[in-house]
Amino acid sequence: METDVKNAPESEEATQVVQEETQEATEEKEETPTPKAGDKTDPNLLLKSLQEERERRRQIEEELLEIKKVQTEPTYDDEDRIARLERTLKEIQYKEQVSQILLKYPEIKDLRSEFEDYAKDYPSTQIENVAKLFLVEKGLIGSSRKGLEKTTGGTKQPQQSGLSVDDVKTLRETNFRKYQQMIMEGKIKDIK
């Protein structure tokens, strides 16, 4: 009997725990009844589930938009990388242009360091123009100019000195005495 007395409190506690669990399980079943085939779903329940579904969908769409923004926006690391790549590209292009200039103007090879310092003074000017200017200033290229340059435009006939035909006509019509005097002196040839 002593063993029954010792087991009795444990069995009573076990019975109480089992009863509580079964009671909780039945309460859960009562809260969410399982619909049977052919039963109608409560319209309030349908509305509630539809609203929940729409809210979840809206949240997911917002998260998707945030992810797309993060993917499309360049980060500072990307911008730094792009800037470094652009600088590297410009350096490579500059070196290529300098090598072409050295092939075209071999006189610069001996003065390459001076030329590169000189080119830094003209950063926006094309490198070929800088090379020509450098060579001219150093006196390595260019012809010396002697005297004035020949004219290239204008009339080929030298201008006549004296009065023109129109001037003689005007003089004859307005001041006949002066006209006769100039003919006598030989300043005007008799023009007909």
C-alpha positions as a Markdown table, in Angstrom:
| # | Residue | x | y | z |
|---|---|---|---|---|
| 1 | Met | 0.0 | 0.0 | 0.0 |
| 2 | Glu | 2.8 | 2.3 | 0.6 |
| 3 | Thr | 3.7 | 2.1 | -3.1 |
| 4 | Asp | 0.1 | 3.1 | -4.0 |
| 5 | Val | 0.3 | 6.1 | -1.7 |
| 6 | Lys | 3.5 | 7.3 | -3.3 |
| 7 | Asn | 2.2 | 6.7 | -6.9 |
| 8 | Ala | -1.1 | 8.3 | -6.1 |
| 9 | Pro | 0.0 | 12.0 | -6.1 |
| 10 | Glu | 2.0 | 11.4 | -9.3 |
| 11 | Ser | -1.0 | 9.8 | -11.0 |
| 12 | Glu | -3.3 | 12.5 | -9.9 |
| 13 | Glu | -0.9 | 15.1 | -11.3 |
| 14 | Ala | -0.6 | 13.2 | -14.5 |
| 15 | Thr | -4.3 | 12.9 | -14.8 |
| 16 | Gln | -4.7 | 16.6 | -14.3 |
| 17 | Val | -2.1 | 17.4 | -17.0 |
| 18 | Val | -3.8 | 15.1 | -19.4 |
| 19 | Gln | -7.2 | 16.6 | -18.7 |
| 20 | Glu | -5.8 | 20.1 | -19.2 |
| 21 | Glu | -4.2 | 19.2 | -22.5 |
| 22 | Thr | -7.4 | 17.6 | -23.8 |
| 23 | Gln | -9.4 | 20.6 | -22.6 |
| 24 | Glu | -7.0 | 23.0 | -24.4 |
| 25 | Ala | -7.2 | 20.9 | -27.6 |
| 26 | Thr | -11.0 | 21.0 | -27.6 |
| 27 | Glu | -10.9 | 24.7 | -27.1 |
| 28 | Glu | -8.6 | 25.2 | -30.1 |
| 29 | Lys | -11.0 | 23.0 | -32.2 |
| 30 | Glu | -13.9 | 25.2 | -31.1 |
| 31 | Glu | -12.1 | 28.4 | -32.0 |
| 32 | Thr | -11.3 | 27.3 | -35.6 |
| 33 | Pro | -13.9 | 24.9 | -36.7 |
| 34 | Thr | -12.9 | 22.9 | -39.7 |
| 35 | Pro | -15.3 | 23.5 | -42.5 |
| 36 | Lys | -17.0 | 20.5 | -43.9 |
| 37 | Ala | -17.6 | 19.9 | -47.6 |
| 38 | Gly | -20.7 | 21.9 | -48.7 |
| 39 | Asp | -20.5 | 24.3 | -45.7 |
| 40 | Lys | -20.5 | 28.0 | -46.5 |
| 41 | Thr | -17.6 | 30.2 | -45.3 |
| 42 | Asp | -18.5 | 33.1 | -43.2 |
| 43 | Pro | -18.3 | 36.3 | -45.3 |
| 44 | Asn | -16.5 | 38.2 | -42.5 |
| 45 | Leu | -13.9 | 35.5 | -42.5 |
| 46 | Leu | -13.5 | 35.8 | -46.3 |
| 47 | Leu | -13.1 | 39.6 | -46.1 |
| 48 | Lys | -10.6 | 39.3 | -43.3 |
| 49 | Ser | -8.5 | 36.8 | -45.2 |
| 50 | Leu | -8.7 | 38.8 | -48.4 |
| 51 | Gln | -7.5 | 41.9 | -46.5 |
| 52 | Glu | -4.6 | 40.0 | -45.0 |
| 53 | Glu | -3.6 | 38.6 | -48.4 |
| 54 | Arg | -3.7 | 42.1 | -49.9 |
| 55 | Glu | -1.6 | 43.5 | -47.1 |
| 56 | Arg | 1.0 | 40.7 | -47.5 |
| 57 | Arg | 1.1 | 41.3 | -51.2 |
| 58 | Arg | 1.7 | 45.0 | -50.8 |
| 59 | Gln | 4.5 | 44.4 | -48.3 |
| 60 | Ile | 6.2 | 41.9 | -50.6 |
| 61 | Glu | 5.9 | 44.4 | -53.6 |
| 62 | Glu | 7.5 | 47.2 | -51.4 |
| 63 | Glu | 10.3 | 44.8 | -50.5 |
| 64 | Leu | 10.8 | 43.9 | -54.1 |
| 65 | Leu | 11.0 | 47.6 | -55.1 |
| 66 | Glu | 13.5 | 48.3 | -52.4 |
| 67 | Ile | 15.6 | 45.4 | -53.6 |
| 68 | Lys | 15.5 | 46.7 | -57.2 |
| 69 | Lys | 16.5 | 50.2 | -56.0 |
| 70 | Val | 19.5 | 48.8 | -54.1 |
| 71 | Gln | 20.6 | 46.8 | -57.1 |
| 72 | Thr | 20.3 | 49.7 | -59.6 |
| 73 | Glu | 21.8 | 52.4 | -57.5 |
| 74 | Pro | 25.6 | 52.4 | -57.7 |
| 75 | Thr | 27.3 | 52.2 | -54.4 |
| 76 | Tyr | 30.2 | 54.4 | -53.4 |
| 77 | Asp | 32.5 | 51.5 | -54.1 |
| 78 | Asp | 31.2 | 51.2 | -57.7 |
| 79 | Glu | 31.7 | 55.0 | -58.2 |
| 80 | Asp | 35.2 | 54.9 | -56.9 |
| 81 | Arg | 35.9 | 51.9 | -59.1 |
| 82 | Ile | 34.5 | 53.7 | -62.1 |
| 83 | Ala | 36.6 | 56.8 | -61.4 |
| 84 | Arg | 39.7 | 54.7 | -61.1 |
| 85 | Leu | 39.0 | 52.9 | -64.4 |
| 86 | Glu | 38.4 | 56.2 | -66.1 |
| 87 | Arg | 41.7 | 57.6 | -64.9 |
| 88 | Thr | 43.5 | 54.4 | -66.0 |
| 89 | Leu | 41.9 | 54.7 | -69.4 |
| 90 | Lys | 43.0 | 58.3 | -69.8 |
| 91 | Glu | 46.5 | 57.4 | -68.8 |
| 92 | Ile | 46.7 | 54.6 | -71.3 |
| 93 | Gln | 45.3 | 56.9 | -74.0 |
| 94 | Tyr | 47.9 | 59.6 | -73.1 |
| 95 | Lys | 50.7 | 57.1 | -73.3 |
| 96 | Glu | 49.5 | 55.8 | -76.7 |
| 97 | Gln | 49.4 | 59.4 | -78.0 |
| 98 | Val | 52.9 | 60.1 | -76.7 |
| 99 | Ser | 54.3 | 57.0 | -78.3 |
| 100 | Gln | 52.7 | 58.1 | -81.6 |
| 101 | Ile | 54.2 | 61.6 | -81.2 |
| 102 | Leu | 57.6 | 60.0 | -80.6 |
| 103 | Leu | 57.4 | 58.0 | -83.8 |
| 104 | Lys | 56.3 | 61.1 | -85.8 |
| 105 | Tyr | 58.8 | 63.5 | -84.2 |
| 106 | Pro | 61.9 | 61.5 | -83.1 |
| 107 | Glu | 63.7 | 64.7 | -82.0 |
| 108 | Ile | 61.5 | 64.6 | -78.8 |
| 109 | Lys | 62.9 | 61.2 | -77.7 |
| 110 | Asp | 66.0 | 62.9 | -76.3 |
| 111 | Leu | 64.0 | 65.5 | -74.5 |
| 112 | Arg | 61.1 | 63.3 | -73.4 |
| 113 | Ser | 61.0 | 64.4 | -69.7 |
| 114 | Glu | 61.1 | 68.0 | -70.7 |
| 115 | Phe | 58.3 | 67.4 | -73.2 |
| 116 | Glu | 56.1 | 65.7 | -70.6 |
| 117 | Asp | 56.6 | 68.6 | -68.2 |
| 118 | Tyr | 55.8 | 71.0 | -71.0 |
| 119 | Ala | 52.7 | 69.1 | -72.0 |
| 120 | Lys | 51.4 | 69.4 | -68.4 |
| 121 | Asp | 51.2 | 73.1 | -68.9 |
| 122 | Tyr | 48.7 | 72.6 | -71.7 |
| 123 | Pro | 46.2 | 70.0 | -70.5 |
| 124 | Ser | 43.3 | 70.9 | -72.8 |
| 125 | Thr | 45.4 | 71.2 | -76.0 |
| 126 | Gln | 45.8 | 68.2 | -78.3 |
| 127 | Ile | 49.1 | 66.4 | -77.7 |
| 128 | Glu | 50.2 | 66.8 | -81.3 |
| 129 | Asn | 49.8 | 70.6 | -81.2 |
| 130 | Val | 51.8 | 70.7 | -77.9 |
| 131 | Ala | 54.6 | 68.6 | -79.6 |
| 132 | Lys | 54.8 | 71.0 | -82.5 |
| 133 | Leu | 54.9 | 74.0 | -80.2 |
| 134 | Phe | 57.6 | 72.4 | -78.1 |
| 135 | Leu | 59.7 | 71.7 | -81.1 |
| 136 | Val | 59.4 | 75.2 | -82.4 |
| 137 | Glu | 60.2 | 76.8 | -79.1 |
| 138 | Lys | 63.3 | 74.5 | -78.7 |
| 139 | Gly | 64.3 | 75.4 | -82.3 |
| 140 | Leu | 64.3 | 71.8 | -83.4 |
| 141 | Ile | 61.9 | 72.4 | -86.3 |
| 142 | Gly | 60.6 | 75.2 | -88.4 |
| 143 | Ser | 62.0 | 77.3 | -91.3 |
| 144 | Ser | 63.4 | 80.7 | -90.7 |
| 145 | Arg | 61.4 | 83.5 | -92.3 |
| 146 | Lys | 63.3 | 86.1 | -94.3 |
| 147 | Gly | 61.7 | 89.4 | -95.2 |
| 148 | Leu | 58.1 | 90.0 | -95.7 |
| 149 | Glu | 55.7 | 87.4 | -97.0 |
| 150 | Lys | 54.4 | 87.8 | -100.5 |
| 151 | Thr | 50.9 | 89.1 | -100.9 |
| 152 | Thr | 48.3 | 86.6 | -102.1 |
| 153 | Gly | 45.2 | 88.7 | -102.7 |
| 154 | Gly | 44.0 | 91.8 | -104.4 |
| 155 | Thr | 44.1 | 93.1 | -108.0 |
| 156 | Lys | 47.0 | 92.4 | -110.3 |
| 157 | Gln | 47.0 | 95.8 | -112.0 |
| 158 | Pro | 48.7 | 98.6 | -110.2 |
| 159 | Gln | 46.5 | 101.6 | -109.4 |
| 160 | Gln | 46.7 | 104.5 | -111.8 |
| 161 | Ser | 47.8 | 107.8 | -110.4 |
| 162 | Gly | 45.9 | 110.9 | -111.3 |
| 163 | Leu | 42.3 | 111.4 | -112.2 |
| 164 | Ser | 39.9 | 108.7 | -113.3 |
| 165 | Val | 37.6 | 108.9 | -116.3 |
| 166 | Asp | 34.7 | 109.8 | -114.0 |
| 167 | Asp | 36.7 | 112.5 | -112.2 |
| 168 | Val | 37.7 | 114.1 | -115.6 |
| 169 | Lys | 34.0 | 114.1 | -116.7 |
| 170 | Thr | 32.8 | 115.7 | -113.5 |
| 171 | Leu | 35.6 | 118.3 | -113.7 |
| 172 | Arg | 34.8 | 119.1 | -117.3 |
| 173 | Glu | 31.1 | 119.5 | -116.5 |
| 174 | Thr | 31.4 | 121.5 | -113.3 |
| 175 | Asn | 34.7 | 123.5 | -113.7 |
| 176 | Phe | 35.5 | 123.9 | -117.3 |
| 177 | Arg | 38.3 | 126.5 | -116.9 |
| 178 | Lys | 40.2 | 124.3 | -114.5 |
| 179 | Tyr | 39.7 | 121.4 | -116.9 |
| 180 | Gln | 41.3 | 123.4 | -119.8 |
| 181 | Gln | 44.2 | 124.5 | -117.6 |
| 182 | Met | 45.0 | 120.9 | -116.6 |
| 183 | Ile | 44.9 | 119.8 | -120.3 |
| 184 | Met | 47.4 | 122.7 | -121.1 |
| 185 | Glu | 49.7 | 121.6 | -118.3 |
| 186 | Gly | 49.5 | 118.0 | -119.4 |
| 187 | Lys | 48.0 | 116.7 | -116.2 |
| 188 | Ile | 45.0 | 115.3 | -118.1 |
| 189 | Lys | 45.3 | 113.6 | -121.4 |
| 190 | Asp | 42.6 | 114.3 | -123.9 |
| 191 | Ile | 40.3 | 111.4 | -123.4 |
| 192 | Lys | 37.4 | 110.9 | -125.8 |
